[in-house]
Amino acid sequence: MRMRRMLGLALASATLAGMGAVGAVSAEAAASPTITREECTAQGGQIVLIPYGGERCALPDGSRQPLT
């Protein structure tokens, strides 16, 4: 019985560690892509200035992307 409990704990720990790694990869994939001024205006977006944040492209779908 003790061996099954230890195996269950090890498996649960490995699962949680795997979720942490997947979360880090997902966060990297979810990072905002950059866009050029030309691409922004071609997609119907507007260039907006964010104080202390630089320029961003505000797209019609409501998302904002940093400019390159």
C-alpha positions in Angstrom: 0.0 0.0 0.0 2.8 2.4 0.9 4.5 1.7 -2.5 1.3 2.6 -4.4 1.0 5.9 -2.4 4.6 6.8 -3.2 4.1 6.0 -6.9 0.9 8.1 -6.9 2.7 11.1 -5.3 5.6 10.8 -7.8 3.1 10.6 -10.7 1.2 13.6 -9.4 4.4 15.6 -9.0 5.5 14.7 -12.5 2.1 15.8 -13.9 2.3 19.1 -12.1 5.8 19.7 -13.3 4.7 18.9 -16.9 1.9 21.4 -16.6 4.3 24.0 -15.5 6.5 23.4 -18.6 3.4 23.5 -20.9 2.3 26.7 -19.3 5.7 28.3 -20.0 5.6 27.2 -23.6 2.0 28.5 -24.0 2.9 31.8 -22.5 5.8 32.1 -25.0 3.4 31.3 -27.8 0.8 33.7 -26.6 3.3 36.6 -26.6 2.2 39.4 -28.9 3.7 39.3 -32.4 5.1 42.5 -33.7 3.7 44.2 -36.8 5.0 46.9 -39.1 3.2 50.2 -39.7 2.4 49.2 -43.2 0.9 45.9 -42.1 -1.1 47.7 -39.5 -2.7 50.2 -41.8 -3.2 47.5 -44.5 -5.3 45.5 -41.9 -7.4 48.5 -41.1 -5.6 49.3 -37.8 -4.6 52.6 -36.3 -1.3 53.6 -34.8 -1.7 54.6 -31.1 0.8 56.0 -28.7 0.9 54.4 -25.3 2.6 56.6 -22.6 5.8 54.9 -21.5 4.9 52.0 -23.7 5.7 53.1 -27.2 3.6 52.8 -30.3 1.0 50.1 -30.8 -1.2 49.0 -33.6 -4.9 48.9 -32.6 -6.6 46.4 -34.9 -10.3 46.4 -35.7 -10.8 43.2 -33.7 -9.8 45.1 -30.5 -6.3 43.6 -30.2 -3.2 45.7 -29.9 0.2 44.7 -31.2 3.6 46.4 -30.7 5.2 47.9 -33.7 8.6 46.9 -35.0 
